[in-house]
Amino acid sequence: MNHSGVSSHTQHADHGGTKDLTIGSVVGAPRLWLMAEGAALLVVSLIAYSSTGHAWWLVPALVLLPDVFMGGYLHSTRLGAHVYNVAHATVLPAVMVGTGWWVGNSWATAIGLIWLAHIGMDRSLAFGLKYNDHFQHTHLSGPRRRVC
C-alpha cells in the first residue's frame, strides 16, 4: 500500500490459486472515510426526501431498484461492471435531483434522493464501484482474495 491509502499493486497478484482483490482498492483510513461519506449521503438523502411530501413506503419499495443493473453480469463481467457503475455513481441521481428541484418535479427529486440513499447505503457497507475482472473486486473491496 502506498502513503495515499490505495493498494499499490499494478497487476493481479497470484497467491497459489487465488487472486488478490485488493488491487486498485482504497484501504486503511481513506476507505473508512469513504464509507463514512456513504453513511452521510444515506442520511442526508433521507432527510431531504422528507421534504418532498412523498410517502415513506416509496423508500423501501425503490431503494434496491439500482441493483437491477447487476443483470449486466449475466452477459459478461465487463458489461456488468460498466452497467452497475453507471447505476451506482452519484452523477445521474444528483442530476435527477437537481433537475427535479429546478423544474419543480417532486417525483424526479424524490426518486433521485432514494437513488442517492441507495448509493450511500452501499458505500457505507463497503460495496464500491466495480472493476471489470470480478464482481467482488471494487474500489472499496478491502483485503479479500478469491479462489480462481
N, C-alpha and C positions, 0 to 999 in steps of 0.2 A: 504494500500500500504506500502511496506517496503522501506527502505532507498535506495534500488537499482533501484527503479522506476518500479518494477514488482508488479502487483497486488498480494497480499499475501494470497488470498483465496485459500483453498485447495480443496474445493468441490463446486458444483453449489449452489449458494445461491438462495433460492426461495423467491420471493418477491410478494406474493399474485397473483399467476398465471403467473408470468414472471420468466425467468431465466437470471441470471447475466452473460453477455457475456464478462465481463472484466477479468474473472478468467484466469490466465496464460498470460494475455496481458501486454505488456510493456506500461506504461503510463508516463505522465509528460515529463520532458526534455529528457530522454533517447528515448522516442517514437519520439520526434521531431528530434533528431539526426539520428535515423534510417531512418526517412522519408527524411532528407537531404542527407543521404548516397544514398538513392534510386534515388534522383534527380541527384546527381553526377554521379551515374552509368549510368543513361539515357544519360546525356550529353557526358560523356567520350566515351560511346559505339558508339554514333552517330559521334563523332569526329573521332574515329578510323575507323568507317565504311567508312568515306570519303576517306580514304587511300586505300580502297580495289579496287577502279576502277569500282565498280558495279553501276548500275543505281539507282537513288534515289527512283524511283517508287517501288522498291522492299521493301522499308521500310514500307510504308502504306499497301502494299499488304500482308506482312508477319507478321507485328508487333503483330497482335491479334491472330495469329495461336496458341500460347501456351494455349489460353483459350479454345481450343477444348477439352483439358483434363478435363474440368469441366463435360464432358459427363459421367465420372465415377460416378457422383452423381445420374445418372439415375438408377444405380444398388443399391447403398447404400451410406449412409453418410460416412461410414468408408472407403470404396473403393474410393469414390470420393475424400476425403481428401488426401488419400495416392497418388493417381494418380496426383491430382492437385499439391501437394507439390513436387513430382518428377519433374514436368514440370516448377515449379516456384522457385526452388532453383538454386543458381548460379553455382553449381558444373558441371552439364552436359554442359551448354553452354560455361563455362570457359574452360573445357577440349576440346570442339569442336573448340573454337578459338585458343587455344594453339596448338592443333594438326594440324589444318588447316594452321597455320602460320609455324609450324615446317616442314611440308611436302610440303609447297608451294601451298596449295589448297585454292585459294582465295574464292571459293564458300563456303566452310566449315567455313572459317573465317568470311565472310560476314553474313551468316545465324546465326552463333553463336553470332555475335555482335548485330544483330537485336533481337535475343532471350534475350540477356542481357539487351538491351534497354527496352524490354517489362517488364522484371522483375523490372528494375529501375523505370519505369513509375508506375507500380503497387505499389511499396513500397513508392514512393513519394506521392501517393494518399491514403496511409494507407491501402492498400489491402495487407494483410500479408499471411503468411503460415497458413494453415487451421488446426484446431483441428477436431477430428472426431465426434463431437457431434452435430454440426450445421454449415451450410455453412458460416454463418456470423461470427462465432467465430474464430478469427485469432490472431496471436501474436501481431498485431497492431490494433486490433478492437476498442480499447479505450472504453469509457463509453457508452455502449449500453445495452439495455435489449430487449428481445423478448417475445412476448406472447406465452404461451405454446400451 
